[in-house]
Amino acid sequence: MGASLTEVGSKLAGLMFIWGTIQQLFPQILCKRIESFWTRLENYFYPYVQITIDELTNGKTNEIYRHVDTYLGTKSVDTGAKYLKAEKPENSKSFAVILDEGEEIIDEFEGATFCWRSHNETFDDNNSQGSKKTQPTEKKSYTITFNKQHREIVTGKYLKHVIEEGRAIEFKNKKRRIYCNDSTLTWWLRLNTMWKHVNFEHPATFDTLAMDPKKKEEIINDLIAFTKGKEFYSKVGKAWKRGYLLYGPPGTGKSTMIAAIANYLNYDIYDLELTSVEDNLELKKLLLETTSKSIIVIEDIDCSVDLTGKRKKAKKKTKKEETSDSDSDSDSDSDSDSDSEGKKKLTLSGLLNFIDGIWSACGQERIIIFTTNHVDKLDPALIRRGRMDMHIEMSYCRYEAFKVLAKNYLGIDTHPLFQEIEPLLEEVNMSPCDVAESLIHKNTSGGIEICLNNLILALKDAKEKAIQEAREKEKQVLEQVKEEKPKKSKKLSTKLVRSYGRFKKIFR
C-alpha cells in the first residue's frame, strides 16, 4: 500500500514538472489554448451545471427555498421517490411531504430534464463560550443539476414556474384566518401588528347558501372573472380589487355570504371595526398591513360611524332662513377633520381614499365588502360604481332559496307539502334565518313532516300579522287624511276671501 502511494506521488510530481517545463518553453498563448482545450474536454465528458438553493440567506429565510420545498413535495409522490418526510407547517391545514436527506427526483419541463437533490448538513457552533453546549446547527439546501444547454430555460422559465407552482400549492393548503383591528389591545400586548387573528373555520359554502340560483351563479362568475383578471386590470390601468355591497333586511344571510366567498376563494378576512379607528392615518396604516388575496369587510357600515357630516352641512346651508349663525358655526366644527377638542377623527374622505385612493393599490387581488340593512342611509359617493362595483340584494326567503334550506336541514329535494309552502313564501316576507329555525329541529321534534307543518303554521301566522299591520296602517292614513281635510278647506276659504277682497278693490 505504501509502495503504491509512493508511485502515485512520483507520477504526480513528474506531471507537475512537465507542466512547469511547458510553461517555460512555450509562449503564454499556447498555454491558454491548452487550458481551453482541457476545459472543452472536461465539458464534453461532464456537460452539467449545478445551482444551489439554501434555506437561509444571511440569517433570513429564503423564500425561494420554501416554494421549491413545497413544489418538490408534490412531485416526489408522482415520481416514486422512496425516502420522504412528512411535516405539518404552522399555517397549513394538511401535512406536507418533502424529500429526505440525499434523496433525488427527476423533473421535466419543456423537453428538458432536471435532477433535484436534497442536502442536510449538521455541524456544531464553534462560537460557544466555556462549557455551555449549543444545539447543533442544520444547513438545508437543494441542488438542481441540468445540462448546460438548458441554462436559459432554467433561469428564464423553469425556476419561475417552480416558484409560482409552489406558491399556489401553499395558498391552497394554508389555513384561512379572520383578522380584527383593536388599537387598545395592540398597545397593551406590545404587538408589532395592528391586527389580531384567529383561524377561520366557518363551514358556509355557495352550495349551502339559501339564495336564488341565478343570482348565486352570477356572483360566482363575477368572482371567477375577478381572480383571473390580473392582466385585464393592468391593461385598463385599475388596481386589482373589487367592491361588493350586500344590503337587505336582518337575517337574510349577508354574513353567511361573506363566509361563502372566503371559503370559495380561500381568502383571509379582515373585519374592520371603524369605531376603533381614531383617524384617517390609522385607517391607512391598517390598509398597509392587509395582505393580497384577502377580503376587507365593514359590516353595518351605516351604524359604524357618522360619515355624512359634510353632506349635512351642505343641506343646512340651503336653509338659511330656518337656521341661525350659531347653528351654522356648530355645523362647521362637526364637519371638519378635527373635533371641538382639536383631535383628529375618521372622515368620509379618508374612507373613500381607503377604498379606491392611491394607497388602495398597495396590494393586489383584494375584495372590499360593505354590509347594511338600510342602503338609503349611505352616502351616494360611498357606494357608487367603481367603489362598490356590484350591489347584491339579500332578500327574503323565496321558494328556490327554501329548497336549498330543505336540502341542508332535512336532506330532501321534494315533498308533498312543498305545494302548500311555495305560494305562502311568495306572499310572506320571511327571512332565511326564520325559515331555517323551523327546519332545524328535525331530530328533536319528530321528523320531516312535523318541521314542514311548523313552517306552514309560521308562514300563515306571519301572513295574518302582515294583513293586520296593513289594515292598521290604512286606518292611520285615513285618519290623517280626515284631520288634514278641514285644515286644507280652511286655508282654501281664507285664500278665496283675500282674492275676493282684491277683486273688489280693482273694480271699485
Backbone hydrogen bonds, N-H to C=O, Kabsch-Sander energy under -0.5 kcal/mol:
donor,donor_aa,acceptor,acceptor_aa,energy
5,L,1,M,-1.9
6,T,2,G,-2.0
7,E,3,A,-2.0
8,V,4,S,-2.3
9,G,5,L,-2.3
10,S,6,T,-2.2
11,K,7,E,-2.0
12,L,8,V,-2.3
13,A,9,G,-2.3
14,G,10,S,-2.0
15,L,11,K,-2.3
16,M,12,L,-2.3
17,F,13,A,-2.0
18,I,14,G,-2.3
19,W,15,L,-2.6
20,G,16,M,-2.2
21,T,17,F,-2.1
22,I,18,I,-2.4
23,Q,19,W,-1.9
24,Q,20,G,-1.4
25,L,21,T,-2.5
26,F,22,I,-2.5
31,C,27,P,-1.3
32,K,28,Q,-2.0
33,R,29,I,-1.9
34,I,30,L,-2.2
35,E,31,C,-2.3
36,S,32,K,-2.5
37,F,33,R,-2.4
38,W,34,I,-2.2
39,T,35,E,-2.3
40,R,36,S,-2.3
41,L,37,F,-2.3
42,E,38,W,-2.3
43,N,39,T,-2.6
44,Y,40,R,-1.9
45,F,41,L,-1.6
46,Y,42,E,-2.1
48,Y,46,Y,-0.9
49,V,146,F,-3.1
51,I,144,I,-2.0
53,I,142,Y,-3.2
54,D,52,T,-0.5
55,E,140,K,-2.5
57,T,60,K,-3.1
60,K,57,T,-1.5
62,N,55,E,-3.1
63,E,61,T,-0.8
66,R,62,N,-1.5
67,H,63,E,-1.9
68,V,64,I,-2.5
69,D,65,Y,-2.7
70,T,66,R,-2.0
71,Y,67,H,-2.5
72,L,68,V,-2.9
73,G,69,D,-1.4
74,T,70,T,-1.2
75,K,71,Y,-1.6
76,S,72,L,-2.3
77,V,73,G,-0.7
78,D,74,T,-0.9
79,T,75,K,-2.3
80,G,76,S,-0.6
81,A,76,S,-1.9
84,L,82,K,-0.7
85,K,98,I,-2.8
87,E,96,A,-3.0
92,S,89,P,-1.2
93,K,173,N,-3.4
96,A,87,E,-3.7
98,I,85,K,-3.1
98,I,96,A,-0.5
100,D,83,Y,-2.1
102,G,118,S,-2.1
103,E,100,D,-1.9
105,I,116,W,-1.9
107,D,114,F,-2.9
109,F,112,A,-2.3
112,A,109,F,-2.0
114,F,107,D,-3.1
115,C,145,T,-2.4
116,W,105,I,-2.6
116,W,114,F,-0.5
117,R,143,T,-2.0
118,S,103,E,-1.9
119,H,141,S,-2.6
121,E,139,K,-2.6
123,F,137,T,-2.3
126,N,124,D,-0.7
128,S,125,D,-1.0
132,K,129,Q,-1.3
137,T,123,F,-2.7
139,K,121,E,-3.2
140,K,138,E,-0.6
141,S,119,H,-2.0
142,Y,53,I,-2.1
143,T,117,R,-2.1
144,I,51,I,-2.5
145,T,115,C,-2.7
145,T,143,T,-0.5
146,F,49,V,-2.2
148,K,47,P,-2.1
150,H,147,N,-2.3
151,R,148,K,-1.5
154,V,150,H,-2.2
155,T,151,R,-2.5
156,G,152,E,-2.2
157,K,153,I,-2.3
158,Y,153,I,-3.1
159,L,154,V,-2.2
161,H,157,K,-2.5
162,V,158,Y,-2.6
163,I,159,L,-2.3
164,E,160,K,-2.3
165,E,161,H,-2.4
166,G,162,V,-2.5
167,R,163,I,-2.5
168,A,164,E,-2.2
169,I,165,E,-2.2
170,E,166,G,-2.2
171,F,167,R,-2.3
172,K,168,A,-2.0
173,N,169,I,-1.9
174,K,170,E,-1.2
175,K,91,N,-1.9
178,I,198,V,-2.5
179,Y,269,I,-3.3
180,C,196,K,-2.3
181,N,271,D,-0.8
182,D,194,M,-0.8
186,T,182,D,-2.2
187,W,183,S,-2.0
188,W,184,T,-2.1
189,L,185,L,-2.5
190,R,186,T,-0.7
191,L,186,T,-1.9
196,K,180,C,-2.3
198,V,178,I,-1.7
200,F,176,R,-3.2
201,E,199,N,-0.7
209,L,205,T,-0.6
211,M,209,L,-1.1
216,K,212,D,-2.4
217,E,213,P,-2.5
218,E,214,K,-2.0
219,I,215,K,-1.9
220,I,216,K,-2.3
221,N,217,E,-2.4
222,D,218,E,-1.8
223,L,219,I,-2.2
224,I,220,I,-2.4
225,A,221,N,-2.3
226,F,222,D,-1.9
227,T,223,L,-2.3
228,K,224,I,-1.5
229,G,226,F,-1.5
233,Y,229,G,-2.8
234,S,230,K,-1.9
235,K,231,E,-2.2
236,V,232,F,-2.2
237,G,233,Y,-0.7
238,K,233,Y,-2.6
241,K,239,A,-2.0
242,R,366,R,-1.6
244,Y,368,I,-2.7
245,L,390,M,-2.5
246,L,244,Y,-0.6
246,L,370,F,-3.1
247,Y,245,L,-0.6
247,Y,392,I,-2.1
248,G,372,T,-1.4
252,T,249,P,-1.0
257,M,253,G,-1.9
258,I,254,K,-1.6
259,A,255,S,-2.0
260,A,256,T,-2.3
261,I,257,M,-2.3
262,A,258,I,-2.3
263,N,259,A,-2.4
264,Y,260,A,-2.2
265,L,261,I,-2.3
266,N,262,A,-1.5
267,Y,262,A,-1.3
268,D,293,K,-1.1
269,I,177,R,-2.5
270,Y,295,I,-3.5
271,D,179,Y,-3.1
271,D,269,I,-0.6
272,L,270,Y,-1.0
272,L,297,V,-2.7
273,E,271,D,-0.6
274,L,272,L,-0.8
276,S,273,E,-1.4
277,V,274,L,-1.5
278,E,276,S,-0.5
280,N,345,K,-0.7
283,L,279,D,-1.7
284,K,280,N,-2.0
285,K,281,L,-2.0
286,L,282,E,-2.2
287,L,283,L,-1.8
288,L,284,K,-2.0
289,E,285,K,-1.1
290,T,287,L,-1.3
293,K,364,Q,-1.4
293,K,365,E,-0.9
294,S,365,E,-0.8
295,I,268,D,-2.8
296,I,367,I,-3.2
297,V,270,Y,-2.9
297,V,295,I,-0.6
298,I,369,I,-2.5
301,I,298,I,-0.5
301,I,371,T,-2.2
303,C,300,D,-1.8
304,S,300,D,-0.7
305,V,301,I,-0.6
307,L,305,V,-0.8
312,K,308,T,-2.2
313,K,309,G,-2.0
314,A,310,K,-1.9
315,K,311,R,-1.8
316,K,312,K,-2.4
317,K,313,K,-1.8
318,T,314,A,-0.6
318,T,315,K,-0.7
319,K,316,K,-1.4
322,E,319,K,-0.6
323,T,319,K,-1.0
328,S,324,S,-1.7
329,D,325,D,-1.9
330,S,326,S,-2.1
331,D,327,D,-1.9
332,S,328,S,-2.0
333,D,329,D,-1.6
334,S,330,S,-1.7
335,D,331,D,-1.5
336,S,332,S,-0.8
336,S,333,D,-0.5
339,D,343,K,-2.3
342,G,339,D,-2.0
345,K,337,D,-1.7
351,L,347,T,-1.8
352,L,348,L,-2.5
353,N,349,S,-2.2
354,F,350,G,-1.6
355,I,351,L,-1.7
356,D,352,L,-2.3
357,G,353,N,-2.0
360,S,357,G,-0.9
361,A,358,I,-1.3
362,C,359,W,-1.6
363,G,360,S,-0.5
365,E,240,W,-0.8
366,R,240,W,-1.5
367,I,294,S,-2.3
368,I,242,R,-2.8
369,I,296,I,-2.8
370,F,244,Y,-2.4
371,T,298,I,-1.8
372,T,246,L,-1.9
377,K,374,H,-1.5
378,L,375,V,-1.2
382,L,379,D,-1.6
383,I,379,D,-0.9
384,R,380,P,-0.5
387,R,384,R,-2.0
388,M,384,R,-2.2
389,D,387,R,-0.8
390,M,243,G,-2.0
392,I,245,L,-3.3
392,I,390,M,-0.6
393,E,391,H,-0.6
394,M,247,Y,-3.2
394,M,392,I,-0.6
395,S,393,E,-1.0
397,C,430,M,-2.7
402,F,398,R,-2.4
403,K,399,Y,-2.0
404,V,400,E,-1.0
405,L,401,A,-1.7
406,A,402,F,-2.8
407,K,403,K,-1.9
408,N,404,V,-2.2
409,Y,405,L,-3.0
410,L,406,A,-1.8
411,G,406,A,-1.0
412,I,406,A,-1.2
418,F,415,H,-2.1
419,Q,416,P,-1.1
420,E,417,L,-0.7
421,I,417,L,-1.8
422,E,418,F,-2.6
424,L,420,E,-0.8
425,L,421,I,-2.3
426,E,422,E,-1.3
427,E,423,P,-1.0
428,V,424,L,-2.6
430,M,428,V,-1.1
433,C,251,G,-1.7
434,D,431,S,-0.5
435,V,431,S,-2.0
436,A,432,P,-2.6
437,E,433,C,-1.3
438,S,434,D,-0.9
438,S,435,V,-0.8
439,L,435,V,-0.9
440,I,436,A,-1.5
442,K,439,L,-0.7
445,S,441,H,-2.3
446,G,442,K,-0.7
447,G,442,K,-0.8
451,C,447,G,-1.6
452,L,448,I,-2.3
453,N,449,E,-2.3
454,N,450,I,-2.4
455,L,451,C,-1.9
456,I,452,L,-2.2
457,L,453,N,-2.3
458,A,454,N,-2.3
459,L,455,L,-2.5
460,K,456,I,-2.4
461,D,457,L,-2.5
462,A,458,A,-2.3
463,K,459,L,-2.1
464,E,460,K,-2.3
465,K,461,D,-2.4
466,A,462,A,-2.1
467,I,463,K,-2.1
468,Q,464,E,-2.5
469,E,465,K,-2.7
470,A,466,A,-2.1
471,R,467,I,-2.2
472,E,468,Q,-2.6
473,K,469,E,-2.2
474,E,470,A,-2.2
475,K,471,R,-2.2
476,Q,472,E,-2.3
477,V,473,K,-2.4
478,L,474,E,-2.3
479,E,475,K,-2.6
480,Q,476,Q,-2.2
481,V,477,V,-2.3
482,K,478,L,-2.4
483,E,479,E,-2.2
484,E,480,Q,-2.0
485,K,481,V,-1.7
487,K,483,E,-0.7
488,K,484,E,-2.3
489,S,485,K,-2.6
490,K,486,P,-2.5
491,K,487,K,-2.3
492,L,488,K,-2.3
493,S,489,S,-2.4
494,T,490,K,-2.1
495,K,491,K,-1.9
496,L,492,L,-2.1
497,V,493,S,-2.4
498,R,494,T,-2.3
499,S,495,K,-2.5
500,Y,496,L,-2.3
501,G,497,V,-2.2
502,R,498,R,-2.2
503,F,499,S,-2.0
504,K,500,Y,-2.0
505,K,501,G,-2.0
506,I,502,R,-1.9
507,F,503,F,-1.9
508,R,505,K,-0.8
